[in-house]
């Protein structure tokens, strides 16, 4: 307990899946958590669960694709909690799943607006607070698909690759200011999205899951808490000598 005691963490996409797991784990480990999302009811439910368990959290609706929304929300969070020590850029969408020559400009831009510009906007507006405080930790959620290719969701691959390189560049810019920037690269994680994909798969739920199990050497997909613990490490002072790094939480997928 207490691995992020007395720190303030801003988590984007905190209403569901990996984001929710991060918010709840951070709160259990002593952080005050700013839960942000465009899903208001779900985001407030996360806050209610955290406070019922004795933790500290508050919800803000924030659209990471809109700089004005990010600017206003970051200012409100800083005013409410007094500081922001940790930023987790988790919000993301997967987008169109079809060959590149069939993807429209609007479909491409929609993914980049959330996955890439969202991480940029949040970093842009949180970093000045961290500079004034003398440091902080930023954790960007990329993907195994930010480092390896696959014949699906082309905009997602490109966007997560951009997040991977943004992480390293930002780490170089801010290392001397005590701001660490790292990326996390999950494999298949059993979020609401993945469960829905399995339930709607043409081959059926069991066959879909068998395929997911097969491609991960460890024999099964991960759970949101598996990613949350990796993010907790990078956000905490335990990782004080870690910046510009990539943490793969993928059941061995990229080791093949």
Secondary structure, DSSP 8 states (H G I E B T S, - for coil): --TTTT-EEEETTTTSHHHHHHHHHHHHTT-EEEEEES-HHHHHHHHHHHHHTT-EEEEEE--TT-HHHHHHHHHHHHHHHS---EEEE--------S-GGG--HHHHHHHHHHHTHHHHHHHHHHHHHHHHHT-EEEEEE--GGGTS--SS-HHHHHHHHHHHHHHHHHHHHHGGGTEEEEEEEE-SB--HHHHHHHHH-TT-HHHHHHHHHHHSTTSS-B-HHHHHHHHHHHHSGGGTT--S-EEEESTTGGG-
